[in-house]
Amino acid sequence: MNNPIYTGSGVALVTPMNADGSINYPLFGELIERQIKGGTRGLIICGTTGEASTMTDEEHIECIRFSVEKSAKRIPVIAGTGSNDTAYMVDLSVKAEKAGANALLLMPPYYNKTSQRGLVRHFGAVADKVKIPIMLYNIPSRTGMKIELSTFKTLAEYPNVKAVKESGGDVAYFSALIRESGLDVYSGDDYMNVPAMALGAIGTVSVMANVVPEAASKISALCLENNFAEAGRLQQKYSRFMYTEGLFMDVSPIPVKHVMRLLGINVGSTRLPLCDMEEDKVALLKAEMEKIGLL
């Protein structure tokens, strides 16, 4: 590894909302402190879990600036600035760098999509305009397209394209990325954390860390110590909760925000078009939380 953005557990942080839908900055600061205290090594903000797609430009940049100020260089702030509009993405990325972000998280264009050649130009447009590291985000389920291995290899030629957040759920592809891409690879799905790190991923971008930062940090730390047996045992405790019986039983970040409210952390609801879960799902979520001792 050559100056990785971070190693270990990173959190895809939720954005807390007030009752009127505005951002709850005092609680946002408390969440950041909670993550640092819990051993989190990277703060990923304004991503899918942070509801960046419903933020105004002003909110987006203010969340970045606020996170940089509150983290006070204790852990890096990785700001989501991706878009399906390349020119807009470049502008937002430049502003994020000026606001103090330590790195950027960029996903492929959604809806209009593009070719692999277009992806190189899309991401390269940002790499040419900023100096901070870039983490590319492969998540076909949300973007409708996959970043191919050959495309990652080409993008790795940019000095500031450093890493991949891989959320494709394919162990064979994980292995190929780690072996051949030339980039640092992070697990973007909690249920894949131990397998991915056993293959050589250097860390995670975790939704579960919002709820149990200490456990998420411990799993990653054990993996970095090559203690995969113990890491696996700890992950098994949360395996159902990590996936469709818990934090992904509905569109993320709906469930994780509900879990946090049940734990007394009033992060508010999601912004439309995301809405709260039906009561039958809430009952199932509570039951799973009880099984692992969260309630």
C-alpha positions in Angstrom: 0.0 0.0 0.0 1.3 3.4 -0.9 -0.3 6.1 1.4 -3.8 4.6 1.5 -6.7 7.0 2.2 -7.2 4.9 5.4 -7.1 1.3 6.5 -9.7 -0.5 8.6 -13.3 0.5 9.2 -14.8 3.5 7.4 -18.4 4.6 8.0 -20.9 5.6 5.3 -22.4 8.2 7.7 -26.1 9.1 7.8 -27.1 12.7 7.7 -29.3 13.5 10.7 -32.4 15.5 9.9 -34.7 17.8 12.0 -38.4 17.3 12.0 -38.7 19.9 9.2 -36.2 18.0 7.0 -33.3 20.4 7.5 -29.9 19.1 8.5 -29.4 18.7 12.3 -25.8 19.9 12.5 -25.4 19.6 16.3 -26.3 15.9 16.1 -24.1 15.6 13.0 -21.2 16.7 15.2 -22.1 14.2 17.9 -22.3 11.4 15.3 -18.8 12.3 14.1 -17.4 12.2 17.7 -19.2 8.9 18.3 -17.5 7.4 15.2 -14.0 8.6 16.2 -14.5 7.3 19.7 -15.6 4.0 18.3 -12.5 3.4 16.3 -13.7 4.4 12.9 -10.8 5.2 10.5 -12.5 7.0 7.7 -15.5 9.3 7.5 -17.5 8.9 4.3 -20.1 11.6 4.0 -22.6 12.8 1.4 -22.9 9.3 -0.1 -25.9 7.1 -0.6 -26.3 6.6 3.1 -25.9 10.3 3.7 -28.8 11.1 1.2 -26.6 13.4 -0.9 -29.0 13.0 -3.9 -31.6 15.1 -2.1 -29.2 17.8 -0.8 -29.0 21.2 -2.2 -25.5 22.3 -3.4 -25.2 24.6 -0.4 -26.1 21.7 2.0 -23.7 19.4 0.3 -20.7 21.7 0.6 -21.7 22.8 4.2 -21.8 19.1 5.3 -18.3 18.6 3.9 -17.0 21.8 5.5 -18.7 20.9 8.8 -17.3 17.4 8.8 -13.8 18.6 8.1 -14.0 21.1 11.0 -15.5 18.6 13.5 -13.1 15.7 12.6 -10.2 18.2 13.0 -7.7 16.0 11.1 -8.2 13.1 13.4 -9.6 10.9 10.6 -9.9 11.6 6.9 -13.1 13.0 5.4 -14.1 11.3 2.1 -16.7 13.4 0.4 -19.2 11.9 -2.1 -19.3 14.2 -5.1 -20.5 11.9 -7.9 -23.1 12.8 -10.4 -24.4 11.7 -13.8 -23.5 15.1 -15.1 -19.7 15.3 -15.5 -19.4 19.0 -15.6 -21.5 19.3 -12.4 -19.4 16.6 -10.7 -16.2 18.4 -11.6 -17.5 21.6 -10.1 -18.7 19.9 -6.9 -15.5 18.0 -6.5 -13.4 21.2 -6.8 -15.6 22.9 -4.2 -15.3 19.8 -1.9 -11.5 20.0 -2.2 -11.6 23.7 -1.3 -13.9 22.9 1.7 -11.1 20.6 3.1 -12.1 17.1 2.0 -9.2 14.7 2.2 -10.5 12.5 -0.6 -13.5 12.1 -3.0 -15.9 9.2 -3.6 -17.2 9.1 -7.2 -19.7 6.7 -8.7 -20.5 6.0 -12.4 -23.3 8.1 -14.0 -26.8 6.7 -13.4 -29.8 6.8 -15.7 -27.9 8.2 -18.7 -25.1 5.7 -18.0 -22.2 5.6 -20.5 -19.7 3.3 -22.1 -16.4 2.2 -20.5 -14.6 4.7 -22.6 -17.0 7.3 -21.3 -16.3 6.3 -17.7 -12.6 6.9 -18.2 -13.4 10.4 -19.5 -16.0 11.0 -16.8 -13.7 10.2 -13.8 -10.6 11.5 -15.6 -12.3 15.0 -15.8 -12.3 15.2 -12.0 -8.8 13.6 -11.6 -7.5 16.4 -13.9 -9.0 19.2 -11.8 -8.3 18.1 -8.2 -5.2 17.0 -6.3 -6.7 15.0 -3.5 -7.2 11.2 -3.7 -10.2 9.7 -5.5 -12.0 6.6 -4.5 -14.1 5.1 -7.3 -17.4 3.5 -6.4 -18.6 0.4 -8.2 -22.3 -0.2 -7.4 -24.1 -1.7 -10.4 -27.4 -2.1 -8.5 -27.8 1.7 -8.2 -26.1 2.9 -11.3 -27.2 0.2 -13.8 -23.6 -0.3 -15.0 -20.4 -2.0 -13.9 -16.9 -0.6 -14.0 -14.9 -3.2 -15.8 -11.5 -4.3 -14.6 -9.8 -2.9 -17.7 -11.3 0.5 -16.9 -10.0 0.4 -13.4 -6.5 -0.4 -14.8 -6.7 2.6 -17.1 -8.0 5.0 -14.4 -5.2 3.7 -12.0 -2.8 5.6 -14.3 -4.0 8.9 -12.9 -1.8 9.7 -9.9 -4.7 10.7 -7.7 -7.0 7.8 -8.5 -6.2 5.6 -5.5 -9.0 3.3 -4.5 -12.2 1.4 -5.2 -15.3 1.0 -3.0 -16.6 -2.3 -4.4 -20.3 -3.1 -3.9 -20.9 -5.6 -6.7 -21.2 -8.6 -4.4 -19.0 -10.8 -6.6 -16.2 -12.5 -4.7 -14.3 -13.5 -7.9 -14.4 -9.8 -9.1 -13.2 -8.7 -5.7 -10.3 -11.0 -6.1 -9.4 -9.7 -9.5 -9.7 -6.1 -8.5 -7.3 -6.7 -5.6 -4.9 -8.7 -7.7 -4.8 -6.7 -10.9 -6.3 -3.2 -10.6 -3.4 -1.4 -9.0 -5.8 0.3 -6.6 -6.6 -0.1 -2.9 -9.8 -1.9 -2.5 -12.5 -1.4 0.2 -15.5 -3.5 0.9 -18.7 -1.6 0.2 -21.1 -4.2 1.6 -20.9 -5.2 5.3 -21.8 -8.8 4.5 -18.7 -9.0 2.3 -16.2 -7.4 4.8 -14.4 -10.4 6.1 -14.2 -12.3 2.7 -13.1 -9.1 1.0 -10.4 -8.4 3.6 -9.2 -12.0 3.5 -8.6 -11.5 -0.2 -6.6 -8.4 0.4 -9.0 -5.4 0.8 -7.5 -2.9 3.1 -10.8 -1.7 4.8 -14.5 -1.2 4.6 -17.1 1.5 3.9 -19.7 0.3 6.4 -23.4 1.1 7.0 -23.4 -1.0 10.1 -20.7 1.2 11.7 -23.5 3.9 12.1 -25.1 1.5 14.7 -22.1 -0.4 16.2 -18.9 1.5 15.3 -16.9 -0.5 17.9 -17.9 -3.9 16.4 -17.3 -2.7 12.8 -13.9 -1.4 13.8 -13.0 -4.6 15.6 -13.9 -6.8 12.6 -11.7 -4.7 10.3 -8.9 -4.6 12.9 -8.9 -8.4 13.3 -8.7 -8.8 9.6 -5.7 -6.5 9.3 -4.1 -8.6 12.0 -4.8 -11.7 9.9 -7.1 -13.1 12.6 -9.8 -14.0 10.2 -11.3 -16.8 12.4 -12.1 -14.4 15.1 -13.2 -11.7 12.6 -15.5 -14.3 11.1 -17.1 -15.2 14.4 -17.8 -11.6 15.2 -19.2 -10.9 11.7 -21.5 -14.0 12.1 -23.1 -12.4 15.1 -24.3 -9.5 12.9 -24.6 -11.3 9.6 -28.4 -11.3 9.4 -28.6 -7.7 10.8 -26.1 -6.6 8.1 -28.2 -7.8 5.2 -31.8 -8.3 4.2 -33.1 -9.2 7.7 -31.8 -5.8 9.1 -30.1 -2.8 7.5 -31.1 -3.7 4.0 -34.6 -5.0 4.4 -35.7 -1.8 2.8 -34.0 0.8 0.6 -30.9 2.1 2.4 -30.7 4.3 4.4 -34.3 3.9 5.6 -33.6 0.9 7.9 -30.3 2.3 9.5 -32.0 5.5 10.4 -34.9 3.6 11.9 -32.5 1.5 13.9 -30.7 4.6 15.2 -34.0 6.1 16.3 -34.9 2.9 18.2 -31.5 3.3 20.0 -32.4 6.8 21.1 -30.3 8.6 18.5 -32.8 10.9 16.8 -31.4 11.1 13.3 -34.8 11.8 11.9 -36.5 10.3 8.9 -35.2 10.1 5.3 -36.1 12.8 2.7 -38.6 11.9 0.0 -38.8 9.9 -2.2 -37.5 7.7 0.6 -40.1 7.2 3.4 -40.4 5.3 6.7 -41.0 1.5 6.7 -44.3 -0.2 7.1 -45.0 -1.5 10.6 -44.6 -5.1 9.7 -41.0 -4.4 8.6 -40.4 -2.4 11.8 -41.5 -5.4 13.8 -39.1 -7.7 12.0 -36.3 -5.1 12.4 -36.9 -4.9 16.2 -36.9 -8.7 16.4 -33.5 -8.9 14.7 -32.1 -6.2 17.0 -33.3 -8.2 20.0 -31.5 -11.3 18.8 -28.2 -9.5 18.8 -28.7 -7.6 22.0 -29.3 -4.1 20.6 -32.7 -3.9 22.2 
